[in-house]
Amino acid sequence: MPQREGATRRQILELLKRRGDMTAGQLAEEIGITSMGVRQHLSGLERDDLVETRVVRQDRGRPAHYFGLTNEAEHLFPARYGQLAVELLEQIAEIDGPEKADSLFALRTERLEQAYKDEMAGQPLADRVRVLGEIRDREGYMAESHPDGDEYVLVEHHCPIYEIARRFPRVCQLEQELFERTLDAGVRRDEHKILGDDRCRYLVRKRD
């Protein structure tokens, strides 16, 4: 595959990962190529079982075709832990009990908390949320943050520990607690990948 073609395919995949389902026209506008060019790439991605089409009926005119990622496409994005890590954790839980695995997750959370706080020290809440988004993005979560009225929004479009979180949901609870402690704020998760959403989204509000 030519390098430029491969780069465009990757752009499409990353846009769909960050934005969710999009039309060919929306993708073309973002990338800066023609809709026909985008459709050619989308056809190839569909053949590779990386993209699927969803038809949405409109009040007027023809139905719109939206393109989104398949489950197979998840394997293209960074994963810090694979199936081997899941198997090792399951063996630890089997040998020493589930409390042992929970203790390992708690230790990881403590270390992350200290590292996060070191980068946020002395900053107001708005900057702490921004820094947290930058940290999580570096860690492979494809994260971004922005203010929204009286709250702040942190979105993670990818979960590099997804397989572990599916088997050990305690990890997700600890991550929310990690955000609460490092931000010193109330944190509510209103979208959750483990529950079937396309991403994890957190709402951050200053404590009264």
Backbone as a chain_set.jsonl record, in Angstrom:
{"seq": "MPQREGATRRQILELLKRRGDMTAGQLAEEIGITSMGVRQHLSGLERDDLVETRVVRQDRGRPAHYFGLTNEAEHLFPARYGQLAVELLEQIAEIDGPEKADSLFALRTERLEQAYKDEMAGQPLADRVRVLGEIRDREGYMAESHPDGDEYVLVEHHCPIYEIARRFPRVCQLEQELFERTLDAGVRRDEHKILGDDRCRYLVRKRD", "coords": {"N": [[0.84, -1.196, 0.0], [0.642, 2.206, -0.923], [2.431, 4.87, 0.76], [1.07, 7.322, 1.22], [-1.615, 6.593, 0.855], [-1.921, 4.77, 2.936], [-1.579, 6.515, 5.093], [-3.827, 8.144, 4.858], [-5.889, 6.318, 5.267], [-5.347, 5.748, 7.943], [-5.86, 8.24, 9.083], [-8.623, 8.393, 8.68], [-9.515, 6.266, 10.303], [-8.668, 7.155, 12.833], [-10.114, 9.523, 13.099], [-12.747, 8.51, 13.157], [-12.535, 7.1, 15.488], [-12.16, 9.096, 17.402], [-14.328, 10.865, 16.977], [-16.606, 9.348, 16.636], [-19.351, 7.919, 14.735], [-19.379, 9.041, 11.335], [-20.222, 10.834, 8.315], [-19.329, 10.307, 4.834], [-18.925, 12.771, 3.637], [-18.403, 14.455, 5.839], [-16.014, 13.338, 6.759], [-14.406, 13.799, 4.528], [-14.266, 16.59, 4.533], [-12.868, 17.075, 6.9], [-10.399, 15.802, 6.415], [-9.561, 16.857, 4.025], [-9.806, 16.005, 1.388], [-11.517, 14.766, -1.581], [-15.005, 13.727, -1.474], [-15.418, 11.456, -2.977], [-12.869, 10.35, -2.987], [-12.61, 9.717, -0.263], [-14.64, 7.829, -0.035], [-13.59, 5.726, -1.526], [-11.481, 4.897, 0.103], [-12.983, 4.149, 2.339], [-14.43, 1.994, 1.325], [-12.392, 0.103, 1.025], [-11.673, -0.186, 3.71], [-14.006, -1.241, 4.739], [-14.031, -3.712, 3.43], [-11.895, -4.834, 4.719], [-12.989, -5.3, 7.126], [-12.915, -3.292, 9.057], [-14.387, -1.026, 9.178], [-17.836, -0.143, 9.345], [-21.153, 0.385, 7.972], [-23.844, 2.534, 8.789], [-27.187, 3.211, 8.303], [-29.105, 6.105, 8.375], [-32.246, 7.386, 8.628], [-33.659, 10.337, 7.228], [-35.614, 13.33, 7.882], [-36.262, 14.605, 5.547], [-35.508, 13.941, 2.125], [-32.917, 11.662, 0.963], [-31.836, 8.735, 2.837], [-29.135, 9.039, 5.228], [-25.769, 7.923, 5.156], [-23.757, 6.674, 7.601], [-20.508, 6.107, 8.846], [-18.695, 3.868, 10.87], [-16.427, 2.46, 13.35], [-15.566, -1.017, 13.496], [-15.616, -3.79, 15.846], [-13.308, -5.198, 15.354], [-11.522, -3.262, 14.579], [-10.578, -2.184, 16.918], [-8.224, -3.412, 17.619], [-6.246, -2.099, 16.31], [-5.405, 0.079, 17.665], [-3.417, 1.589, 20.312], [-2.391, -0.69, 22.841], [-1.623, -1.271, 26.069], [-1.668, -3.398, 27.675], [-2.077, -6.793, 27.131], [-3.677, -9.9, 26.218], [-2.086, -11.684, 27.622], [-1.496, -10.348, 30.031], [-4.026, -10.293, 31.185], [-4.471, -13.032, 31.576], [-2.416, -13.607, 33.412], [-3.224, -12.078, 35.63], [-5.639, -13.333, 36.193], [-4.66, -15.809, 37.002], [-3.277, -15.062, 39.309], [-5.44, -14.209, 40.882], [-6.75, -16.634, 41.093], [-4.931, -18.223, 42.506], [-4.17, -16.746, 44.825], [-6.478, -15.496, 45.586], [-9.161, -13.17, 44.857], [-8.738, -10.775, 46.176], [-6.031, -10.28, 46.099], [-5.471, -9.535, 43.455], [-6.96, -7.177, 43.431], [-5.448, -5.703, 45.242], [-3.115, -5.28, 43.786], [-4.097, -3.634, 41.74], [-4.832, -1.438, 43.282], [-2.338, -0.597, 44.223], [-1.137, 0.195, 41.81], [-2.806, 2.355, 41.234], [-2.192, 4.121, 43.322], [0.45, 4.798, 42.701], [0.124, 6.044, 40.211], [-1.426, 8.198, 41.026], [0.371, 9.757, 42.55], [2.228, 10.436, 40.574], [0.619, 11.892, 38.783], [-0.221, 14.029, 40.399], [2.191, 15.292, 40.825], [2.601, 16.567, 38.376], [0.553, 18.368, 38.361], [0.745, 20.109, 40.436], [-0.099, 22.894, 42.427], [-1.781, 24.148, 40.575], [-4.805, 25.663, 39.246], [-8.207, 24.292, 39.09], [-9.144, 24.169, 36.389], [-6.769, 24.036, 34.902], [-5.704, 21.721, 35.992], [-7.461, 19.769, 35.044], [-6.966, 20.019, 32.305], [-4.252, 19.239, 32.212], [-4.495, 16.621, 33.138], [-5.922, 15.481, 31.005], [-3.937, 15.684, 29.021], [-1.963, 13.998, 30.084], [-3.294, 11.516, 30.119], [-3.732, 11.211, 27.415], [-1.111, 10.892, 26.479], [-0.666, 8.42, 27.579], [-2.018, 6.729, 25.982], [-4.799, 6.801, 25.839], [-6.169, 8.346, 24.074], [-7.158, 10.911, 24.813], [-9.032, 13.891, 25.611], [-9.91, 17.18, 26.753], [-12.265, 19.68, 27.915], [-13.83, 22.786, 28.908], [-17.23, 23.03, 30.086], [-19.688, 24.919, 30.618], [-20.419, 25.115, 33.999], [-18.935, 22.938, 34.507], [-16.291, 20.571, 33.728], [-15.199, 18.595, 31.004], [-13.911, 15.423, 30.433], [-12.791, 13.275, 28.03], [-12.213, 9.992, 26.957], [-11.243, 8.34, 24.236], [-10.233, 5.901, 23.641], [-9.344, 2.791, 25.157], [-6.632, 1.508, 26.54], [-6.386, -0.52, 28.381], [-8.515, -2.153, 28.08], [-9.22, -4.936, 27.855], [-8.435, -5.924, 30.34], [-10.06, -4.367, 32.014], [-12.588, -5.28, 31.306], [-12.569, -7.839, 32.383], [-11.868, -7.361, 35.027], [-13.642, -5.275, 36.551], [-13.205, -3.612, 38.695], [-11.006, -2.044, 38.193], [-11.931, 0.109, 36.667], [-13.485, 1.509, 38.52], [-11.492, 2.285, 40.304], [-10.025, 4.004, 38.672], [-11.772, 6.148, 38.306], [-11.867, 7.045, 40.951], [-9.204, 7.755, 41.171], [-9.088, 10.004, 39.474], [-10.767, 11.733, 40.908], [-9.278, 12.163, 43.237], [-6.829, 13.204, 42.311], [-7.627, 15.495, 40.974], [-8.97, 16.752, 42.944], [-11.774, 17.104, 43.053], [-15.285, 16.712, 42.239], [-16.179, 13.873, 40.375], [-17.91, 12.438, 37.746], [-18.856, 9.669, 35.834], [-20.4, 9.489, 32.804], [-20.534, 8.155, 30.431], [-19.527, 4.956, 29.398], [-17.229, 2.716, 28.309], [-17.062, -0.027, 28.851], [-19.667, -0.641, 29.363], [-20.828, -0.575, 26.933], [-20.76, 1.837, 25.543], [-19.164, 4.038, 23.129], [-16.97, 5.254, 24.119], [-15.271, 6.533, 27.086], [-16.558, 8.947, 29.234], [-16.141, 11.696, 31.364], [-17.497, 13.871, 33.785], [-16.52, 16.72, 35.401], [-16.654, 18.508, 38.356], [-16.276, 21.336, 40.448], [-15.769, 20.963, 43.914], [-18.156, 21.739, 46.468]], "CA": [[0.0, 0.0, 0.0], [1.427, 3.443, -0.931], [2.498, 5.508, 2.066], [0.018, 8.337, 1.36], [-2.886, 5.898, 1.022], [-1.952, 4.245, 4.292], [-1.747, 7.63, 6.029], [-5.22, 8.588, 4.786], [-6.681, 5.292, 5.977], [-5.144, 5.924, 9.383], [-6.595, 9.443, 9.457], [-10.043, 8.047, 8.753], [-9.727, 5.43, 11.487], [-8.502, 7.958, 14.047], [-11.259, 10.43, 13.18], [-13.903, 7.739, 13.604], [-12.302, 6.742, 16.893], [-12.329, 10.287, 18.242], [-15.598, 11.563, 16.759], [-17.745, 8.458, 16.469], [-19.816, 7.739, 13.359], [-19.333, 10.227, 10.49], [-20.528, 10.609, 6.905], [-18.179, 10.465, 3.943], [-18.724, 14.209, 3.458], [-17.757, 15.001, 7.042], [-14.625, 12.864, 6.747], [-13.699, 14.492, 3.446], [-14.015, 17.968, 4.962], [-11.832, 17.055, 7.939], [-9.116, 15.35, 5.877], [-9.159, 17.749, 2.946], [-9.831, 15.357, 0.08], [-12.873, 14.7, -2.103], [-15.872, 12.678, -0.931], [-15.167, 10.238, -3.751], [-11.626, 9.767, -2.484], [-12.899, 9.123, 1.042], [-15.447, 6.618, -0.231], [-12.701, 4.656, -1.976], [-10.799, 4.382, 1.298], [-13.982, 3.492, 3.183], [-14.732, 0.691, 0.719], [-11.305, -0.793, 1.404], [-11.741, -0.439, 5.153], [-15.133, -2.158, 4.948], [-13.586, -5.043, 2.994], [-10.976, -5.331, 5.752], [-13.782, -5.451, 8.358], [-12.5, -2.282, 10.027], [-15.42, 0.014, 9.173], [-19.168, -0.604, 8.967], [-22.068, 1.458, 7.588], [-25.141, 2.624, 9.467], [-28.088, 4.059, 7.524], [-29.968, 6.926, 9.237], [-33.311, 8.022, 7.845], [-33.798, 11.777, 7.415], [-36.975, 13.839, 7.722], [-36.408, 14.898, 4.13], [-34.429, 13.472, 1.271], [-32.445, 10.29, 1.047], [-31.19, 8.375, 4.108], [-27.698, 9.343, 5.331], [-24.918, 6.779, 5.473], [-22.714, 6.986, 8.565], [-19.479, 5.074, 8.933], [-18.126, 3.73, 12.201], [-15.451, 1.386, 13.509], [-16.001, -2.332, 13.955], [-14.849, -4.296, 16.995], [-12.003, -5.626, 14.856], [-10.647, -2.084, 14.476], [-9.999, -1.886, 18.233], [-6.873, -3.985, 17.719], [-5.299, -1.219, 15.624], [-5.038, 1.181, 18.539], [-2.437, 1.153, 21.313], [-2.809, -1.494, 23.986], [-0.484, -1.44, 26.958], [-1.786, -4.71, 28.29], [-2.737, -7.722, 26.229], [-4.305, -11.072, 26.802], [-1.173, -12.295, 28.584], [-1.683, -9.69, 31.325], [-5.296, -10.762, 31.738], [-4.279, -14.403, 32.047], [-1.597, -13.575, 34.631], [-4.06, -11.57, 36.72], [-6.59, -14.391, 36.54], [-3.932, -16.827, 37.767], [-3.033, -14.502, 40.639], [-6.707, -14.25, 41.602], [-7.073, -18.028, 41.372], [-4.005, -18.777, 43.493], [-4.136, -15.988, 46.072], [-7.773, -14.896, 45.848], [-9.397, -11.922, 44.118], [-8.23, -9.617, 46.922], [-4.648, -10.035, 45.684], [-5.529, -8.736, 42.23], [-7.422, -5.841, 43.826], [-4.32, -5.013, 45.873], [-2.225, -4.842, 42.706], [-4.723, -2.483, 41.086], [-4.761, -0.308, 44.22], [-0.952, -0.121, 44.219], [-0.972, 0.932, 40.557], [-3.528, 3.628, 41.357], [-1.417, 4.989, 44.212], [1.626, 5.297, 41.975], [-0.355, 7.002, 39.227], [-1.876, 9.4, 41.735], [1.525, 10.584, 42.892], [2.799, 10.963, 39.332], [-0.297, 12.91, 38.259], [-0.188, 15.205, 41.276], [3.46, 15.993, 40.613], [2.469, 17.42, 37.193], [-0.538, 19.335, 38.543], [0.942, 20.828, 41.704], [-0.269, 24.342, 42.498], [-2.562, 24.689, 39.472], [-6.261, 25.7, 39.452], [-8.907, 23.119, 38.59], [-9.189, 24.16, 34.923], [-5.472, 23.564, 34.404], [-5.52, 20.323, 36.4], [-8.21, 18.938, 34.091], [-6.227, 20.057, 31.046], [-3.049, 18.418, 32.368], [-4.92, 15.221, 33.212], [-6.199, 15.059, 29.634], [-2.669, 15.516, 28.319], [-1.311, 12.798, 30.615], [-4.003, 10.327, 29.659], [-3.492, 11.089, 25.979], [0.223, 10.302, 26.35], [-0.722, 7.028, 28.019], [-2.684, 5.925, 24.969], [-6.254, 6.815, 25.974], [-6.719, 9.275, 23.086], [-7.977, 11.744, 25.691], [-9.12, 15.329, 25.41], [-10.739, 17.805, 27.782], [-12.71, 21.033, 27.617], [-14.839, 23.283, 29.851], [-18.622, 22.977, 29.637], [-20.448, 25.631, 31.639], [-19.824, 25.034, 35.337], [-18.218, 21.679, 34.616], [-15.257, 20.255, 32.754], [-15.438, 17.289, 30.392], [-12.745, 14.63, 30.05], [-13.227, 12.175, 27.178], [-11.199, 9.027, 26.558], [-11.793, 7.652, 23.07], [-9.65, 4.568, 23.55], [-8.965, 2.23, 26.459], [-5.549, 0.541, 26.332], [-6.507, -1.629, 29.332], [-9.904, -2.585, 27.894], [-9.391, -6.36, 28.154], [-8.348, -6.079, 31.792], [-11.24, -3.742, 32.623], [-13.744, -6.16, 31.09], [-12.476, -8.984, 33.303], [-11.753, -6.86, 36.398], [-14.258, -3.935, 36.533], [-12.681, -2.794, 39.811], [-10.051, -1.104, 37.612], [-12.663, 1.316, 36.253], [-13.847, 2.232, 39.743], [-10.281, 2.901, 40.839], [-9.618, 5.114, 37.814], [-12.621, 7.288, 38.648], [-11.376, 7.539, 42.241], [-7.921, 8.405, 40.887], [-9.382, 11.336, 38.945], [-11.32, 12.547, 41.995], [-8.226, 12.548, 44.186], [-5.805, 14.047, 41.695], [-8.236, 16.78, 40.629], [-9.622, 17.299, 44.142], [-13.058, 17.574, 42.518], [-16.261, 15.665, 41.998], [-16.048, 13.297, 39.032], [-18.989, 11.508, 37.403], [-18.706, 9.072, 34.511], [-21.728, 9.325, 32.212], [-20.411, 7.21, 29.326], [-18.587, 3.93, 29.863], [-16.962, 1.769, 27.219], [-17.343, -1.38, 29.301], [-21.118, -0.836, 29.336], [-21.296, -0.555, 25.561], [-20.56, 3.127, 24.884], [-17.985, 4.088, 22.263], [-15.885, 5.951, 24.813], [-15.536, 6.88, 28.48], [-16.653, 10.39, 29.393], [-16.223, 12.095, 32.757], [-17.887, 15.232, 34.084], [-15.761, 17.176, 36.56], [-17.248, 19.714, 38.966], [-15.609, 21.813, 41.656], [-16.472, 20.6, 45.143], [-18.717, 22.865, 47.214]], "C": [[0.875, 1.247, 0.0], [1.338, 4.154, 0.413], [1.363, 6.512, 2.262], [-1.34, 7.685, 1.592], [-3.023, 5.346, 2.431], [-2.172, 5.338, 5.318], [-3.188, 8.116, 6.032], [-6.144, 7.593, 5.484], [-6.561, 5.478, 7.489], [-5.883, 7.169, 9.887], [-8.073, 9.154, 9.618], [-10.337, 7.253, 10.018], [-9.63, 6.257, 12.768], [-9.64, 8.961, 14.209], [-12.499, 9.696, 13.673], [-13.762, 7.323, 15.069], [-12.594, 7.924, 17.805], [-13.737, 10.874, 18.155], [-16.811, 10.643, 16.792], [-18.153, 8.407, 15.0], [-19.828, 9.068, 12.606], [-19.749, 9.841, 9.072], [-19.256, 10.771, 6.082], [-17.883, 11.947, 3.727], [-18.02, 14.846, 4.635], [-16.29, 14.582, 7.097], [-13.813, 13.606, 5.696], [-13.337, 15.915, 3.857], [-12.89, 18.027, 5.987], [-10.454, 16.746, 7.347], [-8.607, 16.267, 4.769], [-9.019, 17.07, 1.601], [-11.287, 15.265, -0.37], [-13.671, 13.584, -1.434], [-15.657, 11.362, -1.674], [-13.897, 9.54, -3.275], [-11.832, 9.083, -1.143], [-13.663, 7.817, 0.872], [-14.596, 5.449, -0.715], [-11.963, 4.035, -0.795], [-11.775, 3.619, 2.192], [-14.353, 2.117, 2.633], [-13.658, -0.332, 1.082], [-11.349, -1.155, 2.873], [-12.909, -1.366, 5.49], [-14.748, -3.574, 4.536], [-12.669, -5.678, 4.035], [-11.659, -5.516, 7.102], [-13.32, -4.498, 9.463], [-13.544, -1.18, 10.173], [-16.742, -0.605, 8.748], [-20.077, 0.594, 8.736], [-23.357, 1.37, 8.393], [-25.997, 3.624, 8.7], [-29.042, 4.775, 8.477], [-30.993, 7.63, 8.355], [-33.439, 9.5, 8.221], [-35.266, 12.177, 7.275], [-37.278, 14.132, 6.263], [-35.236, 14.297, 3.358], [-34.036, 12.029, 1.539], [-31.829, 10.0, 2.411], [-29.698, 8.708, 4.072], [-26.94, 8.083, 5.726], [-23.786, 7.24, 6.393], [-21.768, 5.794, 8.684], [-18.891, 5.067, 10.345], [-17.181, 2.549, 12.264], [-16.117, 0.085, 13.936], [-15.197, -2.719, 15.198], [-13.445, -4.71, 16.577], [-11.016, -4.463, 14.82], [-10.001, -1.73, 15.808], [-8.553, -2.357, 18.329], [-5.821, -3.1, 17.05], [-4.77, -0.115, 16.525], [-4.186, 0.677, 19.699], [-3.061, 0.348, 22.447], [-1.592, -1.754, 24.849], [-0.496, -2.807, 27.633], [-2.549, -5.613, 27.344], [-3.346, -8.881, 26.98], [-3.409, -11.753, 27.817], [-1.351, -11.686, 29.966], [-2.975, -10.145, 31.988], [-5.142, -12.161, 32.319], [-3.459, -14.437, 33.338], [-2.413, -13.097, 35.828], [-5.089, -12.612, 37.155], [-5.916, -15.485, 37.354], [-3.634, -16.344, 39.182], [-4.301, -14.586, 41.479], [-7.077, -15.68, 41.986], [-6.207, -18.603, 42.493], [-4.152, -18.084, 44.849], [-5.466, -15.323, 46.424], [-7.926, -13.568, 45.123], [-8.867, -10.687, 44.839], [-6.803, -9.269, 46.504], [-4.618, -9.2, 44.417], [-5.977, -7.316, 42.539], [-6.287, -5.038, 44.457], [-3.335, -4.504, 44.827], [-2.793, -3.62, 41.995], [-4.637, -1.244, 41.979], [-3.354, 0.276, 44.254], [-0.666, 0.68, 42.954], [-1.622, 2.306, 40.646], [-2.76, 4.606, 42.238], [-0.218, 5.595, 43.485], [1.224, 6.314, 40.917], [-0.78, 8.308, 39.888], [-0.709, 10.327, 42.053], [2.13, 11.216, 41.648], [1.93, 12.075, 38.76], [-0.208, 14.186, 39.09], [1.107, 15.998, 41.093], [3.371, 16.944, 39.415], [1.443, 18.532, 37.376], [-0.309, 20.292, 39.703], [0.744, 22.331, 41.55], [-1.135, 24.956, 41.415], [-4.053, 24.717, 39.802], [-6.926, 24.522, 38.754], [-8.908, 23.058, 37.061], [-7.89, 23.622, 34.34], [-5.217, 22.121, 34.809], [-6.263, 19.379, 35.453], [-7.478, 18.882, 32.75], [-5.005, 19.142, 31.121], [-3.416, 16.937, 32.435], [-5.231, 14.685, 31.823], [-4.925, 14.812, 28.851], [-1.938, 14.254, 28.776], [-1.965, 11.54, 30.057], [-3.824, 10.122, 28.149], [-2.121, 10.462, 25.726], [0.213, 8.813, 26.686], [-1.52, 6.137, 27.064], [-4.196, 5.917, 25.02], [-6.939, 7.708, 24.928], [-7.673, 10.254, 23.794], [-7.959, 13.201, 25.267], [-10.062, 15.891, 26.463], [-11.142, 19.2, 27.341], [-13.712, 21.472, 28.678], [-16.224, 23.187, 29.237], [-19.497, 23.604, 30.717], [-19.732, 25.609, 32.971], [-18.989, 23.778, 35.526], [-17.074, 21.624, 33.606], [-15.512, 18.839, 32.259], [-14.095, 16.659, 30.025], [-13.247, 13.423, 29.265], [-12.027, 11.301, 26.835], [-11.78, 8.167, 25.44], [-11.283, 6.225, 22.937], [-9.282, 4.106, 24.952], [-7.885, 1.18, 26.245], [-5.559, -0.613, 27.333], [-7.909, -2.239, 29.25], [-10.108, -4.051, 28.288], [-9.321, -6.62, 29.652], [-9.603, -5.538, 32.461], [-12.485, -4.606, 32.436], [-13.751, -7.313, 32.089], [-12.455, -8.529, 34.758], [-12.321, -5.43, 36.461], [-13.822, -3.037, 37.69], [-11.698, -1.74, 39.291], [-10.746, 0.21, 37.239], [-13.06, 2.16, 37.458], [-12.64, 2.961, 40.312], [-9.827, 4.078, 39.978], [-10.474, 6.348, 38.084], [-12.183, 7.895, 39.982], [-10.042, 8.259, 42.073], [-8.142, 9.828, 40.384], [-9.898, 12.258, 40.054], [-10.223, 13.044, 42.924], [-7.201, 13.487, 43.556], [-6.358, 15.425, 41.329], [-8.79, 17.502, 41.85], [-10.964, 17.916, 43.75], [-14.011, 16.395, 42.423], [-16.159, 15.187, 40.563], [-17.168, 12.276, 38.835], [-18.773, 10.982, 35.994], [-20.097, 8.834, 33.933], [-21.714, 8.522, 30.906], [-19.295, 6.235, 29.69], [-18.432, 2.87, 28.789], [-17.318, 0.34, 27.62], [-18.841, -1.681, 29.251], [-21.694, -0.705, 27.931], [-21.183, 0.772, 24.846], [-19.29, 3.087, 24.045], [-16.767, 4.673, 22.961], [-16.22, 6.038, 26.294], [-15.53, 8.405, 28.59], [-16.898, 10.707, 30.861], [-16.61, 13.568, 32.86], [-17.251, 15.636, 35.398], [-16.376, 18.472, 37.071], [-16.51, 20.056, 40.254], [-16.437, 21.449, 42.886], [-16.963, 21.845, 45.866], [-17.891, 23.154, 48.466]], "O": [[1.773, 1.355, 0.836], [0.331, 4.068, 1.115], [0.757, 6.561, 3.332], [-2.126, 8.151, 2.416], [-4.084, 5.433, 3.048], [-2.87, 5.126, 6.309], [-3.722, 8.465, 7.085], [-7.064, 7.983, 6.203], [-7.547, 5.379, 8.218], [-6.459, 7.16, 10.976], [-8.704, 9.609, 10.572], [-11.304, 7.54, 10.723], [-10.429, 6.073, 13.686], [-10.083, 9.221, 15.328], [-13.226, 10.212, 14.522], [-14.752, 7.212, 15.792], [-13.206, 7.764, 18.861], [-14.277, 11.333, 19.162], [-17.935, 11.116, 16.959], [-17.386, 8.806, 14.124], [-20.233, 10.094, 13.152], [-19.644, 8.681, 8.675], [-18.249, 11.295, 6.558], [-16.719, 12.339, 3.643], [-17.137, 15.685, 4.455], [-15.425, 15.387, 7.444], [-12.671, 13.995, 5.941], [-12.239, 16.392, 3.568], [-12.053, 18.929, 5.943], [-9.458, 17.357, 7.734], [-7.402, 16.44, 4.588], [-8.219, 17.491, 0.765], [-12.191, 15.642, 0.375], [-13.107, 12.628, -0.902], [-15.709, 10.287, -1.076], [-13.845, 8.315, -3.17], [-11.298, 8.0, -0.904], [-13.376, 6.825, 1.542], [-14.857, 4.302, -0.351], [-11.833, 2.815, -0.699], [-11.435, 2.569, 2.738], [-14.567, 1.179, 3.402], [-13.963, -1.48, 1.405], [-11.091, -2.301, 3.243], [-12.818, -2.177, 6.411], [-15.101, -4.535, 5.22], [-12.663, -6.896, 4.214], [-11.012, -5.843, 8.096], [-13.331, -4.844, 10.644], [-13.574, -0.481, 11.185], [-16.772, -1.489, 7.891], [-19.813, 1.687, 9.237], [-23.887, 0.287, 8.644], [-25.577, 4.758, 8.473], [-29.709, 4.135, 9.29], [-30.636, 8.38, 7.447], [-33.337, 9.862, 9.393], [-36.058, 11.477, 6.646], [-38.4, 13.937, 5.797], [-34.127, 14.166, 3.877], [-34.725, 11.289, 2.241], [-31.348, 10.917, 3.076], [-29.073, 8.665, 3.012], [-27.417, 7.281, 6.53], [-22.967, 8.079, 6.019], [-22.183, 4.636, 8.627], [-18.626, 6.117, 10.931], [-17.133, 1.731, 11.345], [-17.116, 0.096, 14.656], [-14.223, -2.055, 15.552], [-12.5, -4.588, 17.356], [-9.815, -4.656, 15.009], [-8.978, -1.046, 15.83], [-7.75, -1.759, 19.045], [-4.624, -3.336, 17.214], [-3.793, 0.554, 16.185], [-4.22, -0.507, 20.035], [-4.137, 0.683, 22.941], [-0.635, -2.389, 24.407], [0.532, -3.299, 28.098], [-3.581, -5.21, 26.808], [-3.508, -8.851, 28.199], [-3.904, -12.342, 28.779], [-1.36, -12.405, 30.965], [-3.019, -10.358, 33.2], [-5.621, -12.443, 33.417], [-3.767, -15.202, 34.251], [-2.301, -13.655, 36.919], [-5.373, -12.753, 38.344], [-6.512, -16.03, 38.283], [-3.724, -17.113, 40.14], [-4.256, -14.983, 42.643], [-7.64, -15.921, 43.053], [-6.686, -19.373, 43.325], [-4.246, -18.74, 45.886], [-5.569, -14.657, 47.455], [-6.932, -12.913, 44.809], [-8.578, -9.672, 44.207], [-6.407, -8.104, 46.548], [-3.831, -8.26, 44.31], [-5.443, -6.357, 41.98], [-6.175, -3.833, 44.232], [-2.783, -3.413, 44.972], [-2.061, -2.681, 41.682], [-4.399, -0.138, 41.495], [-3.186, 1.494, 44.309], [-0.026, 1.73, 43.016], [-1.058, 3.3, 40.189], [-2.689, 5.795, 41.927], [0.08, 6.779, 43.648], [1.897, 7.33, 40.741], [-0.52, 9.392, 39.366], [-0.795, 11.537, 41.846], [2.503, 12.389, 41.66], [2.45, 13.093, 38.302], [-0.129, 15.287, 38.546], [1.113, 17.225, 41.194], [3.99, 18.008, 39.426], [1.454, 19.52, 36.643], [-1.111, 21.201, 39.918], [1.33, 22.963, 40.67], [-1.223, 26.181, 41.334], [-4.522, 23.874, 40.567], [-6.308, 23.838, 37.937], [-8.691, 21.986, 36.495], [-7.91, 22.839, 33.391], [-4.586, 21.37, 34.064], [-5.752, 18.315, 35.104], [-7.384, 17.82, 32.135], [-4.751, 18.363, 30.202], [-2.728, 16.096, 31.856], [-4.851, 13.562, 31.491], [-4.834, 13.842, 28.098], [-1.365, 13.53, 27.962], [-1.29, 10.625, 29.587], [-3.773, 8.988, 27.673], [-1.983, 9.6, 24.858], [0.997, 8.041, 26.134], [-1.677, 4.94, 27.306], [-4.83, 5.12, 24.329], [-8.166, 7.807, 24.911], [-8.836, 10.396, 23.415], [-7.006, 13.68, 24.651], [-10.907, 15.175, 26.999], [-10.476, 19.827, 26.517], [-14.374, 20.632, 29.287], [-16.379, 23.254, 28.017], [-19.986, 22.916, 31.614], [-18.58, 26.03, 33.073], [-18.401, 23.576, 36.588], [-16.918, 22.502, 32.758], [-15.984, 17.986, 33.01], [-13.254, 17.291, 29.385], [-14.04, 12.635, 29.779], [-10.963, 11.801, 26.471], [-12.69, 7.37, 25.665], [-11.854, 5.429, 22.19], [-8.954, 4.913, 25.822], [-8.187, 0.069, 25.81], [-4.823, -1.584, 27.16], [-8.421, -2.773, 30.233], [-11.073, -4.372, 28.983], [-10.068, -7.447, 30.176], [-10.15, -6.168, 33.366], [-13.342, -4.656, 33.317], [-14.806, -7.713, 32.581], [-12.966, -9.229, 35.633], [-11.552, -4.469, 36.426], [-14.051, -1.827, 37.657], [-11.571, -0.666, 39.879], [-10.205, 1.291, 37.472], [-12.978, 3.388, 37.416], [-12.742, 4.108, 40.747], [-9.296, 5.054, 40.507], [-9.964, 7.469, 38.092], [-12.133, 9.117, 40.125], [-9.779, 9.254, 42.749], [-7.46, 10.755, 40.821], [-9.511, 13.424, 40.128], [-10.232, 14.2, 43.348], [-6.759, 14.447, 44.186], [-5.628, 16.415, 41.372], [-9.048, 18.705, 41.809], [-11.256, 19.07, 44.062], [-13.605, 15.236, 42.513], [-16.063, 15.995, 39.639], [-17.351, 11.371, 39.648], [-18.534, 11.755, 35.067], [-20.885, 8.073, 34.494], [-22.771, 8.241, 30.341], [-18.256, 6.63, 30.219], [-19.398, 2.207, 28.411], [-17.828, -0.421, 26.797], [-19.24, -2.837, 29.112], [-22.912, -0.721, 27.756], [-21.479, 0.848, 23.654], [-18.444, 2.211, 24.225], [-15.653, 4.591, 22.442], [-17.315, 5.663, 26.712], [-14.615, 9.069, 28.102], [-17.735, 10.088, 31.518], [-16.108, 14.405, 32.11], [-17.43, 14.955, 36.408], [-16.59, 19.415, 36.309], [-16.168, 19.176, 41.044], [-17.658, 21.61, 42.893], [-16.288, 22.874, 45.882], [-18.214, 24.071, 49.221]]}, "num_chains": 1, "name": "protein.A"}
